[in-house]
Amino acid sequence: MGIAAGTTTPTWSRRRLTWRRAAGGAVPYGLVLPVVAVLAAVLGYPIYKLVRLSFQHYGLFELIRHSGESVGLHNYGSVLHDPVFWHTLLRTVIFTVVNVALTMGIGTLIALLLVRVSTWVRILVTAGLVLVWSMPQVVAVQVWQWMTNSQNGVLNYVLTELHVGNYFQHDWYTTTFSELALVTTLIVWGALPFVAITMYAALAQVPSDLVEAASVDGARGWRVFLDVTLPIVRPVLLILTSLSILWDFGVFTQPFLLIGQGHIYPSNYLMGVYLFEEGYVQSDFGRGAAISILMLLVVAALSVVYVRRMVRIGDVE
Amino acid sequence: MRPSRTARTGWNILGLLLFAVMIFPVFWMISTAFKPDQDVNSFTPTWIPTHPTIKHFADAIHRPYFWTDVENSLIVVGVTVGFSIVLAFLAAVALAKYRFTGRKIFIVLMIGVQMLPAVGLVIPLYVVLARYHLVNALTGVIVTYLTFALPFSVWTLRGFIVGIPKDLEEAAMVDGSTRLGAFVRILLPLMGPGLVATSVFAFITSWNEYVFARVLLNDQAKQTVTVWLSYFLGTSRQTDWGALMAASTLTAIPVVVFFLLVQRRIAFGLTAGAVKA
């Protein structure tokens, strides 16, 4: 049980209202002011700058001169008329759908499995999941590179030994499909612990007498899950899914480092990598800003469900 | 309805298989780090290092800039965490204890900002920091780290404060303490675990951060460990996998240790309120 999660929600007491009056209305503003001021400087100003940049021609020369040249909607036009943008967007959407589906599907199955195993197995598996959860992304990428290298990667060895096919010195970094498939295994592996452990905590809240009553009434396992368990864990499922969508859509570190500098081409771009390559690497900051804004708009639209839900929680307490 | 013994055994076997698959990459990293070169480079893998060696660890830490970059990471992380926790604590108190106009907007900001993908902010942060000559300086990186460390800390600490029973504080006030007195004597000591857990989690996120550090720090002597590790492979054709896995293990150790300590306290921060216990 997390402390943050384990709190009941007290209603607003009259006592607190008098309290607040006594303390004066200015105190809370004084308390949030430092955070607001710092965030305005380190985040608000850059975002304002981002919007302005997206309407300017801003390259290395302008970076040194500290001022760009206004070009109106040119950057947006250039991006929206770029087939690479649309292909990347489509590829990223498919990538996100596949990754989220795998993460949520397998994560839920693991949680259901955790309910059914003996206690010692559950403790062991949970410990393993927490260990995986704690692995830094950059470290995980290095391990993946070692496991999948064509010379003597253990993946090729195991696949060959299991007679899946002859994978001796198979190079995984030659097609977009197999590169992104490897990135998917890396991301799903890293995301499973959070999803599985959170889902398990939610499943543990489902009253066992409800499940038993349904079983006594003759409902089969699958129906019990759909009619009894699922409605109870739906809020958690919803939040985990929205978080996964946001994270996978905006992913950068894993595809960028695993595919590797020498192998990154427009044909295997994901949105984050596309933005990085075309904006930062090519020092076309104006165009990069336009891509950033388009990407942030998509993310903002996707995050509405999650943010609304969390705000309601924060507002009640 | 209890599952039959055979069913239980079946589930247990499945659970152990799952454990083996999930843990394998971590096991493989550590196992490789201790293996002598001929075992690492052989075509047939040696599963467990029969002749363990610490040579790869020695190689890794004697690589150029390892210690410099560890030091950089510690400075960046230390300042980021210290700064965030102090400021975030004040804001968290306001959120948990007061109702005020604009509170809701503030909450939306704190949550919404955490949802922004880092890579989407790389360009404006780079341009703005270049303007103030903070590129290739640790200060610049610290500034960018505040963009995620602050909102995260505010939101998490708020959860901890809300979790403290109100009666305790009120009892102290009835006994004649002022509000500030009740705060310092009652609330602050109870906040200890929450402050530690939040700091540790902010430490982990900052230590693991890659994109901002990669963009802002070009000088090898200025980089953080994650960037150092990502350049480890370099351009040489013969990869020193043993040393790379030793370096990976060393980078992961502080994070893993800290994570194991606080995981139970923070795990549900992101889904707070959705899971009622």
Interface residues (C-beta under 8 A of the other chain):
Chain A: M1 G2 I3 A4 A5 G6 T7 T9 P10 W12 S13 R15 R16 W19 R20 A22 A23 G25 V27 P28 Y29 L31 V32 P34 V35 V36 V38 L39 V42 L43 Y45 P46 I47 K49 L50 L53 Y58 L63 H66 I110 L113 L114 R116 V117 S118 V121 R122 L124 V125 G128 L129 V130 L131 V132 W133 S134 M135 P136 Q137 V138 V139 A140 V141 Q142 V143 W144 Q145 W146 M147 N149 N152 V154 Y157 W189 L192 P193 F194 I197 T198 A201 A202 Q205 E212 S215 V216 P235 V236 I239 L240 L243 L246 F249 G250 V251 F252 T253 L257 G272 L275 F276 G279 Y280 F285 G288 A289 S292 M295 L296 V299 A300 S303 Y306 V307 R309 M310 V311 I313 G314 D315 V316 E317
Chain B: M1 P3 A7 R8 W11 N12 L14 G15 L16 L18 F19 M22 I23 P25 V26 W28 M29 T32 N41 S42 F43 T44 P45 L87 A88 L90 A91 V93 A94 L95 A96 K97 Y98 R99 F100 R103 K104 F106 I107 V108 L109 I111 G112 V113 M115 L116 P117 A118 V119 G120 L121 V122 I123 P124 L125 Y126 V127 V128 A130 R131 V143 T144 L146 T147 L150 P151 V154 W155 T156 R158 G159 F160 V162 G163 K166 E170 R179 P193 G194 I204 W207 N208 Y210 V211 V215 T226 L229 S230 F232 L233 T239 W241 L244 M245 A247 S248 T251 A252 V255 V256 F259 L260 Q263 R264 R265 I266 A267 F268 G269 L270 T271 A272 G273 A274 V275 K276 A277
